[in-house]
Amino acid sequence: LWHKVSASRQGEFSFSNGYYGTRNRLFFAFKRTKNFLGGIILLCLIIPVRIFQWTLMGRFNMVKGLVSGTLDFFQGKLGPF
């Protein structure tokens, strides 16, 4: 069985991949942890590291998607971007 990675999201390093991956990860981290520790760790550690990594790698669409997904999560937007 052959599966093309992220075919519906314009490729592996696209804006929409960064957007939905980040927004949904935050949503589930805050929804599934009782003390919000998972969400806090994601916000304080993982997101800044991803921004740094992707900036160094030149994946600016992913950084833009990550920032937009984070902002939309806090604004309560759960539909399409």
VENMO-V179926 format. One record per helix or strand of 3 or more residues. SS is the DSSP state (@ for helix, = for strand). FROM is the first residue (numbers start at 1). LEN is the number of residues. If there is no record, write none. Layout:
ss=SS from=FROM len=LEN
ss=SS from=FROM len=LEN
This chain:
ss=@ from=7 len=3
ss=@ from=15 len=18
ss=@ from=37 len=20
ss=@ from=60 len=15
